[in-house]
Amino acid sequence: MADEYTRPIEEREEQFKIFDKIKSKVPYIAPEKIEKDVRKAIQAIRKKRV
């Protein structure tokens, strides 16, 4: 019975370990920089459509 409860928790913890490993390899980029780049990309696409 307890195994039914602990197994999903253990699986979830393993998944988060994978996410943490991936996240540790990605360089930090300020959210403002990302927002600025996204805005510029959207504007460029919109200009092409007109």
Secondary structure by P-SEA (a helix, b strand, c coil): caaaaaaaaaaaaaaaaaaaaaaaacccccaaaaaaaaaaaaaaaaaaac
